Amino acid sequence: MSAEEAAALVNNGDIVGFSGFTPAGCPKEVPTAIAKRAEAAHAEGKEFKIGMYTGASTGDSLDGALARANAISFRTPYQSCKDLRTRLNAQDTHYFDMHLSQEAQELRYGFMPKPKFAIVEACDLTDDGEIVPTSGVGILPTICRLADYIIVELNAAHPKALRGMHDIYEPLDPPCREAIPVYKPSDRCGNSFVKVDPKKIIGVVYTNRPNEVGEFSPVDEVTAKIGTNVANFLAGEIKAGRIPASFLPIQSGVGNIANAVLGSLGANPDIPPFEMYTEVIQDAVIDLMKEGNVKFASGCSLTVSGPLLDQVYADLDFFKERIVLRPQEISNNPEVARRLGLITINTALEADIFGNINSTHVLGNKMMNGVGGSCDFTRNAYISIFTTPSTAKGGKISAIVPMVSHLDQSEHSVKVLITEHGVADLRGKSPIQRAHEIIDNCVDPEYRDMLLRYLESAPKAHTPMNIYTCFDMHKAFMETGDMHNAKL
């Protein structure tokens, strides 16, 4: 059927689960057609909104189109769309942030309303109900299991030869759950497809649409320094015997800093070729794989820019031996992360002098993207690292403050903080020791004296916090547009 015919099956109030993870693996034609249907209904004064489950962020043809049409009643989890962010912060759309590893199981547990439809992208579909995902998996197996009806976008932009790159495994629910049999990143424990009852598939929409993954910004001076600091720290840990000489698998977050860090790891002669057990496989991973610096990568999505994805598809025999794509319930699984001994590297929006991390909210109230999988990995890491540029907005914002305005990862989970200025190793340190470590090594020089004055003003206690002034830097930015004006 056409995308319009498929969209006509979805009605106001329906709940829809979508495949994919980031813009990789997401349906495009049917969501856009649903958005147009919502716009037409709104023009007639009628209500039209759907509830949405996704794997993580999606492409503009999904999140963007539906947000602009004001067609979303609620949504979870992670998102990164400007138009959707505007809706969330205006309370036009209800948004509940959650750990990516928990979404599928909480759907199965009945903690959230069951999806009526699963709208999924595939590169192949068989008559007996084998759905082969494209470049991202997300919550695809679970939404197909739970939904009453399945609509498949069969996308010719992704070759059928992708069959074999995926490892689709759903754990049993308690009290019957068993250990997930993944003991190294390259282990496989499931099928190369999602098996469904073919009677549930009520429509197939043929498409030929590439992923909507944008280009990554080139490495600049700040991100290059952060990457070098991360690589040098880990090389030092190997020399000190705190990381095995053979190294450990890497988990890396999403974005330009993550790409820069991975590039620095590959360029450091003291770091051996390594494996990855992560959620998003980005451009830098593919480049390092071709160079022999990444031996294997397990992830949930292949989120690489268009030209690089073309290179992967042109040499699938090479990459299928080195990449596996899993559901996020497995790629982000805390049990597996703890077992493999992951070195986790994620990006902070804001950190405080004690090592607490805000990953999600600007000035404590405006949602940026969401917590994603950072907590899944951080709490269960061998070594958990957070990176951030020390300042933003041309230096008018310090990324390190007396107290985070929103808490996502607590000081108990964060082992290392790294900026372009240096490394704060927080392991085995008390709150006052952590504060001095962070101020001395990570804070921009223009803000160090201010934060030291704050620390000295706080009552002497285990965690020296001045409840009267801990948000003065945020207040100064809200009132004057510059944290330098804080009266600390």
N, C-alpha and C positions, 0 to 999 in steps of 0.2 A: 504494500500500500504506500501511498505518498505520506510525507511527513504531516501534511494537513489532515489527512484521514486518521492518522495515528493520534494526533493532538486532539481531534474531535472526540476521542474515547475518554479523555481526561476531563473531569468536571470540577467545578468549584468545591473546595473542601476535601478533595482527594489527597492522599499522601503518596508521594512518589520517591522511590530510591533510584539513584543514578550511579552508574559505574564510573570508574576512573579515579585518578589520584593526581592532583594538579591538573593542568590541561591535557595530560596524557591519559588516553583511554576513555574520555568523556564523550557522551553523545552530543550532537551539535544541531542537527536538523529538527528533530522533534521538540527539543526544548524551545528553540526559536519559534516554532509554529505554535507552541502552547502560549508563549509570550504574546504573539499576535492575537491569539484567541482572547487572552485576558484584556488586551487593549480594546478590542472590539466590544467586549462585554462592558467594560468600564465606560465606553463612549455611550452606551445605552443606559447607563446608570445602574448596571447590575454588578453584583459582587463576583469577583473571580480571583481566588488565591488558592495555592496548593501548599501542603507541607512538604519539606524537602530533606532527604538524607543524601549526603554525598560521601565520598571517601575522604576528601580534603578540599582544597581549593579546586576550581574548575576553570574552564575557558570562558571567554566573553560571550560565546553563543549560548552558554548555559546560565551561569550566575549573572552575567552582565545583562543579557536580554530579559531574563525574568525579573531582575531588580528594577530595570528601567520601566518595565510594565507594571510595577508594583503588584506582582503576581505571587509573592511568597508570604505565606502566613507565618511559618516558622522554618528555621533552618539550623542544622548542625552538621558537621563540626567546623573545622578550620576553613577560612575563606581569605581571599586576597584581592577582591574586586572592589574598585573605588566606588562604583555605583551601589553595590550591595552594602559596603561599609556605611555609605550615607544613609541608606534605609535603616540599618541596624541602630545607628546612633540617633536617628530621628524617631526611633521606636515604631516605625512603620512595619517592621518585621521583627518577630521575636527570634532571638538567637541565643542558643545555649552552647557554650564552649565545653568541650570534653576531650579527654585523652583519646587519641586515635585508636589505641590498642583495645579500648573498651567498647567502642561503638557497636560493633557487630554482635558481641555477646549480650550487651544490654538490650539490643533489639530482640534477640532470641529469648531473653529472660522475660520479655513483656514489659520492661520498664518504660518503654516509649511506644506510641501507637504504631501498629503494624502497617507497612506500606501496602497499598492496594496494587500499585504498578511498580515494576522494575523496568527502567528504560536503560538499555545497555548497548555499548559499542562492542562489535566483534569483527575479527578478520576472517572467521570461518564459522559456519553453522551447519550441522548435519541433521538429517531427517529424524534421527533418534534422540535429538536434544543435546548434542555436545556443542557448547558455546566456547569458542577460543577467543580470549580477550585480545586486545591490541597492545598498546604500550603502557597500560596502567591497569591495576586490578581494583584496589580499594576494598569496598565491601560487597563486591559483585556476587560472590557465592551466597552470602547471607540474604541479600535482598531478593535474589532469584528463588531462594528456598521459601522465604516468607510471603512474597507477593502473590496475589491472586492471578495477576496477568503479567506477561513479559512482552515488551516491545524491543526488538533488536534492530539497531542500526548496523547494517553490514557494510563496512567501510573499506572500499577497494584501495584506499591510500595506504593501507597496511597489508603486507603480503600474507597469504595463508601459510607461508613457510615459517611464520612466527610460532606455529604450533611446536611445542617442545621447549620454549623459553620459560613457560610458566610452571609453577608448582602450587596447585590449588589444594589447600588442606583446611578443613574446618574442625577444630577440636570439639569433642563432646562437651555437653554442659554438665556442671556438677549435679549430682555427686559421682558422675561416671567419667569425668575427665581424666585422661592419661597424660603422661609427660609428652611434650612435643618432640619427636625424634629428630632434632636438628642439633648436631654436635660440632659442626664446622659450617662456615657460610655456604659451601657448595653442596651440602647434603640436601636431598629431596625426599619428601615424605608423602606427596599427594599425586594428583593427576595433572595432566597438561591442559585440561579443559574443565569447564563447569558443566556438570551433568544436570539437566532439568527434565521434567515431564514435558514432552513436546506439545501436549494439549494446552499448556499454560501460555505458549507463545501465540499471541493473537495477531501479531503483525510483524512484518519484516520490511524495513525501509532501506533501500539501497542508496549509499552515499559514496562520495569520493572526496573527502575533506581532510586536509592535513591537520595535525595538532596545532593549537593556538599558543605555542610556547614562544615567548619573546626572546630576543637576544639578551645575553648577559652583558652588563657593563664591563668594560676592560678594567684590569687591575690598576688601581691608582696608588699613590705613594702610601696612603694610610692603610689600605687593605693589604698591600705588599708587606708592610712592616708587621701587621698583625699576623699574616701568614708565616713570616720568618720567625717571629717570636714563638708561635705554636710549634713549628718544626724544631727549633733549637731546644725548646723545653722538652719535647718528647725524645729528642736525641740524647739530651742530658739524662733523662730517666733510664734510657737503655744503658748508658755508660755507668750509671749508679747501681744497676742491677735491679731496679724497681719495676722495669718492664723487661720481659724475656728478650734475649738477643734476636729471636726470630720475629719479634714484634707481636702485636695483637690486632684483631680486626678493628676497623674504624667505622664509626657512625658519624655522619656529617649532616648538618641542617641544610636548609634551602637558601639560595641567594648568592649574591656577588662575593660576600666575605667567605662563604663556604667554598666557592670555586677557587678563590685566592689561596685559602689555607691548603686545599688539596694540592694545588700546583706547587706550593712551597714544600709540602711533604715529599712529593715526587722528586723535587730538585735537590733535596738535602742528601748528600752522600752517606750520611750516618744512619739513615733510615732505610731499611731493606724493603724490597717489594712487599706489598701488603695486600690483605683481603679487606673487603668491606661488607658489613652487615648493617644496612641502613634503610631508610624509607624512600629517598629520592636519589636516583642516579643521574647526575648532572654532566654538563659538557666536560668538565675537568677529568671526570672518571674515565670517560671514553678516550680522551687524549692520553691519560696515564696508562690505560690498558694497552693502547697501541704501542706505547713506548716500553711496555713490560714492567712498569712500576706498580700497577695494580694487577694482581694475579686473578682475582675473582671478585664479583660484586653481586650481592643479594640485595634486592630492594622491592619496593611496591610499584614503582613506576620508572619508566625511562623518560625522564623529563629533560630532553636535550633540544637544542635549537634545530630548526628545520634542516639546514645543510648537513649537520652532523648526524641527524637521524637517517638521512638518505645514505650516508656512508655506512652506518650500521646495517641498514637493510640491504646494501649492496654486498656486504660481506658477512651474511648471517651465519655461515658455517663457523667462522672465527668467533663471533660474539656469543653464539648460543652455547659454546663450550665455557664461556666466562661470565655469563649473566643469567640470573634466575629472577623472575618476578613473582611475588607472593601476595596473598591478601594482607592488608595492614594488620589484621589480628595476629599474624605470624611475623611479619617484618618488624613490627614494633613490640613484640611480645616481651614482657619483663622477665619471664622465666628464661627465655633464650638469651636475652641480653646479658643477664647475670652469669649464665653458664659459659658463654663464649668469652667473657671478659672484655667487653667493648670499651674502647677509648671513644668517648662521646664528645662531639664538638658542636655546640649550638650557639645561636646569636641572642644576645640580650638587647632588649629595647632600653632597659634601665637597670642599674645595679646600685645597691647601697654599700656603705663602708663596712658592713658586716658580712656581705656575700649573699644577701637575698636578691632574687632576680625577678624583674617584671618583664615578661615576654609579650604582653598583649595590649596594655591600655596606656594611651597617651594622657599624661597628667591624671592618671588614676581612674578616668571615667570614659574616655572615648576609645572604643574598640578599634584596634588596628587590624590584626589578622586572626589571632586566636593562638591557643597554646600548642596546637599541633601535636607532634609526637615527642616534644622536647622533654616532658616530664617522664614519659615512658622510659626513655633512655637514661636521663640524668640520674634518677633515683637508683638505677640498677647497674650503673657503670663501674668498670674497673677504675677508671679515672674520668671524672666529669669535668669538662672544660666549657666555659662560656667566653665568647669573644664579643667585643663591641668597640667601635671608635669611641675615643674618650669624650668627644664633643659632637654636637649637631648644630644645625642652623648657623653655620659660620662661627661657631664658638659661643653662641648665645645660650646654648643648653649644655650643661654637663651631664653626661650619661651616668655619672656616679654621684650620688646624692646621699644626704644623711639617712633617709629612709625611703624605700621604694614606695611609690604612690599606689601600687597594686602588686600583690604577691602571687607569683606563679610557682617558683622553685625556691625553697627555703634554704637558709645557710647550712642546714644539715645534709643537703644533697650536693651542694656545689663545692667542688674540690679546688678548682683553679679558675682565676679570672685573668683574661689577657686583653690588653689594648695595644695600640701602636707604641705606647711608651714603655711597656714591659709586662712582666708576669707577676701575679700575686698567687703564691702557693699557700692555700688556706688549710691544708691538712694538718691536723694536730694542734691547731692554734685556738686560743680563747677569743672571745669577741673583741677585746681591746687589742690583742695581737693582730687579728684579722684586719681591724680598722687601719692600723698603722701600715700593715703590709700593702693594703689596697691603695691608701693615700700616697705612700712613698713610691709605688711602682706603676700604678695604672692611671691615676688621676692626671688630667692635664695640668701643667704647671700653673696656669692662671687660676685654678680653683683649689690648689693644695692648701694654701694658707687659710682659705675660707673654711674648708672642711676640718682642718686642725683646730681652728677656733671653735667650731661647733663641738668637736669632740671634747675640748677642754671646758666648754660651758656646761656639759652634761653632768648630772649628779654622778658621783663615783658609785658604780654598781657593776654587777656582772656584765650586763649589756648597757653601757653608758649612753642612754638615749635622753635627749631633752625634748620632752613632749610638747613644750611651748614653741619650739623653733624648728622641729625636724622637717617641716614642709615649707620653710621660708624660701628656699631656692625655687620651688614650684610656684609659690605665691608671687615672687618677684617676676618670674617669667609671665605669669598670667596678667600681672598689672603693668609691666613695663616692656615685655618682650625680650628680656635679657636677665639671665640668672646672675650675672655679675653684680646686679643691683640688690642682691639679697643682703639683709642687715644681720649678718652673722659675725 
